[in-house]
Amino acid sequence: MTTGKILKYYLLWQLAILVITALSAFVLPLRQNYLGVGIQTYQSNPLLYSRANFDGNHYLSIAKNGYGYAQQAFFPMYPNLIKKLSAFINSPVIAGLLISNISFLIALVFLNKLLLLDNTKEVSRWTILLLLIFPTSFFFGAVYTEGLFFLLLISSFYFARTGKWWLAGLCGGLAAYTKFIGIFIFPALLVEWWLVHQDIKNLKSSIWRKKIKNLIPIFIIPMGLVVYMLFLNRTVSDPIAFFHAQKLFGQARSEKIILLYQVFWRYAKMIATVDRSNPIYLNVLLETFTGIIFLTTSIYSFLKHRLSYSLFNFATYIVPTLTGNFVSLPRYVLICFPSFIILAQAISKTGIKTRKILLLSSAIIFSLFLGLFARGNWVA
């Protein structure tokens, strides 16, 4: 897949976001509680400011005023970049959107390069297309960390696969400074290093030192998390305040480990009991189907992909569920690129009619949840 074609898909995706956001104002009521910039600013330009709802409000607040109450749940890399860029363009919202959207476009280019190391152009094309029309993909272009983190994640794996270990470690470290889940790039790249250097058992090998040198940069990755923990320990005397703050966001998260089967049982009861006229019912359905599909693909990945990919994919899926629910899971799984590869491989083998039905269905769901998010409703 050429860079030009990726750019074409990306621009169509951006156009779809603008059109759907504009149309949503005519068909969906506005909920004012979680608009990232306040009602007056939002109404002055909803096409722009609708992308800063919910978590976007926290990132903008941190960028402008530093960490406030319970905001330690949000890692510092993204708001720090917003703050630095805002000094030049005098608009934190635009700064955040530039960072997210440029990062995501570059990430798609690197994703294509990474995919072509093991897959056909057809699989690469379908992977990118499925990612773009996934029901929550609009978060890549919002004032959220998803776009930036995806770039750092894909770059880290790509550089590791192509033998550029220092760049892989640096990108991984920045990823761990952007989102907690970035720490799982560390064990994934340790496995990748082992896959590449399996003949290390020969201690007399003339390239022993080179292999060890390739291992050292991987240990940069956990430093991203360590730096943030040191900051938290200094400022709030709690190095894991990012974890303790989660329960304060009203998402019924537990600090005790909840097993996956318990989460599925909980959602089965919600599907049976939640009023279907309540918009929350749509979230429950999306979260449930996301939980099922990505559990299946995460397990199947161990049979189809490199172990390094599969380990990261499974960790990305399972860790959020341990708090007792699938809330935000439809957004968290956006970075599960091995799962999207599996879905792409499956759909590329189907007939044209089946492909059209799947693409149309996903596009409709994407439009629905984008519209809800743009009008101030919780999605993921």
Secondary structure, DSSP 8 states (H G I E B T S, - for coil): --HHHHHHHHHHHHHHHHHHHHHHHHHS----TT-TT-HHHHHH-HHHHGGG-THHHHHHHHHHH---TTGGGS-SHHHHHHHHHHHHHS-HHHHHHHHHHHHHHHHHHHHHHHHTTTS-HHHHHHHHHHHHHSTTGGGGGSSSSHHHHHHHHHHHHHHHHTT-HHHHHHHHHHHHTT-GGGGGHHHHHHHHHHHHTGGGG-TT-TTHHHHHHHHGGGGGHHHHHHHHHHHHHHHHS-TTHHHHGGGGGSS---SS---HHHHHHHHHHHHHHS-TTSTHHHHHHHHHHHHHHHHHHHHHHHHHS-HHHHHHHHHHHHHHHTTSS-TTHHHHGGG-HHHHHHHHHHHTTS-HHHHHHHHHHHHHHHHHHHHHHHTT----
